[in-house]
Amino acid sequence: MLRRQQLDYGIYVVDQALPGRFNRAMLMNIGYTEAMKRYNYQCAVFHDVDLIPENDRNIYSCPEQPRHLSAAIDKFKYRLPYVKIFGGASALKKEHFELINGFSNRYFGWGGEDDDMSERITSKGLTISRYPMEIARYKMIKHVGEKHNEQNPERFTLLRNVKQRMSKDGLTTLKYHLQQVDEMPTHTRLQVLINEAEVRKS
């Protein structure tokens, strides 16, 4: 699909090594950081691995405002679950992602990090854009919940102070251990270890 869209692109798959509680947002920050070391990308698409786009007109580039790509997912009957949602697949210009200091690093376990990102975007005067629902369609690959991705009990507390945290919680305070890099013909695969205690100290 990306070739048909005639894009200049790179794909980075980031795996979190065990032990450790899953941190989706940090994996996105890490993928961005490592990708930028390898090429001067001007646009970043953050993508859950279980989402498959259905429409080639859903262009994987960055418009003037951050774009929520996966607005219509089959799991939610192709309807937007709520207006501020920014999870699943999204696209941000490099300048916007760095303006908001990337994702928060504090969300260990499931939930909250995409709503935190939505708050970061609007707090900097940006708006969330979307394609029409007939274009922004995705299928979600069925899977069961993982052992190391339980619900995050701190997510509501964290969401109450996004604006106060964002300058010191994100790309500028990112700490991780890169364990392995595999340069494949179609993508680059990164294995990283995240030390939760180390992150909480920063």
N, C-alpha and C positions, 0 to 999 in steps of 0.2 A: 504494500500500500504506500509506503514512504517513497519507494522508487517511482511509482505511478504519479505521485504528487511532485516529483522532480525536486526533492529536497536534498540539501547537503546536511547529512546527519551522522550521528554516532549513537550506538545503543550501549548502555552500561547497566548490567545486572548486578545488584549489590546483595550479597548473602550475609546474614548475621550469624557468626559462629557461636556455638554454645560453649560454656554456660552463659546465661544472661537472659533477662526478660526482653521480649521483642520491643523495638523502638522504631516504628515506621518512619517517623519524622527525621530522626537522626540518619537513617539509611538514605533518605532523600538528600539531606545536607551533604552526606559523605559522597554520594554519587555525583552531585553537582561539583563539589570541591575537586574530586579526582578527575572528572571530565575536563574541567577548566585547566588542569595541569597539562593536559594532553592536546588541547585545541582551544582556540579563542571563540567558543560558541557565543552567539548573541541572544540565544533563546533556549530555554530549558523546558522540557515536557516531563512532568513527574507522573509516573504511571504504575498503578497496582498491576501485578503480574497476572491477576485472574480476570482482567477485563479485555474483551476482544471487540474492537470497533467494527461496526456493521456498514458504515457508509463512507466511501472514498471522498465525499465532499467535506468531511470533517477534517479540515486541513491541520496538520501538526506543525503549525508555525505560530509565532507570537504576534497578536494584533496590538493596537495601541494600549489596551487595558488587559489585565490578567484574564485569561479565559478558562472557565470550567468546561472541559471537553465532554465529560461523561455525565451529561444532564439527564439522559434517559436510559436507564438500565433495566433490563428485563426483570430482574429480581424485584424492582419497585414498580412493575407494570408500566415501564417506560414513562413514569411521571417523576417530577422533581419532588423529593421527599420534603424539603423545606427551602426557603428562598436563599438563605445564607450558605448553603452547603458548598463545599469546595474540595470534596474528597474524590477518590477514584483516579481520575486523570485530569491534569491541569497543565496550562502553559503560561509561563511568565518570561518577560524579557529579562536579560541579565541585569540591567539597571534597576528594574523593579524588585527582583529577588534580593539584590544586595541592599537596596533601600530599606526593605523590611527585615533585614538580617536573617533571611532564610526562614526555615521552620524552627520551632522551639525544640530544644534537646531534652525537655523534661517529661515527655509523655511515654512512660514505660508501661507496656500492656496495651490493651485495645481501647481506642476511642479518644476523642477530644482534639487530636493534633490538627485535623482539617478545619475544625471550627476556630481554633487558635489562629490558623493561617488566614482564615476569612476576616477575623478581627484585625490582624496585622495589615492586611490589604486596605481595608476601609479606613483604618486609623491614619494612614498616610495619604488620604484623599484619592485613592484609586477606587475603581469600581470593578465588579465581577461581570464579565461578559459571557454570553453563551450563544451557540448556534441554535437555530430552531430545533424543536424536539425531534422532528423527523430526520434530522442530520446527526444530532448528538446521541445516537443510539449505540448501545453496547450490550453484549452478552456477558454474563458473569459465569465463569467456570465454577461448577459446584465443588465445594470442599467442606470439610469439617473443621471446627475450631482447633487450633494447635495448643499443646500443653503450655507453651511459654508465651501465650498471647491472651491471657485472661483480661477481663475488663480492668481498666485503670481506675482505682478508687479515688485518685487525686484529681481526676480530670475537671470536675466542676470547680474545685478550689483554684486550680491553675487558670481556668477560663475567666475567673473574676478579676485577674490582674495582668492581663495580656499586655496592655499598653505600658505598664510600669516595668515589665520584665524584658520586653523585646529588644532593647538596646544592648542588654547584657546576657541574652539567652538566644543563641542561634549560631550563625556561621562564625561569628567572631570568638565564640567560646567553645568551638567544636573540638572534642578530644576522642580519638579512636586509634585502634591499632590495626594497620593494614597487614593481613597475614598472607594473602596470596592474590596474585593478579594473573589471569589467563586471557591472553589476547587471541580470541577466536576469529574465524573469517567473517562472521556476521555481527559479533558483539564483543565487548570486553566484560569479563566476569571478575568481580572483586569479592573477596571474603574478608570480613572485618570483625574484630572483637570489640565490643563496647563494654567498658567497665562502669557499671551504674554508680558505684561509690565515687569514682573519679569525676563523673559528670555532675553529681550532686554537689561536689566541693567547688566547682567552677562558677 
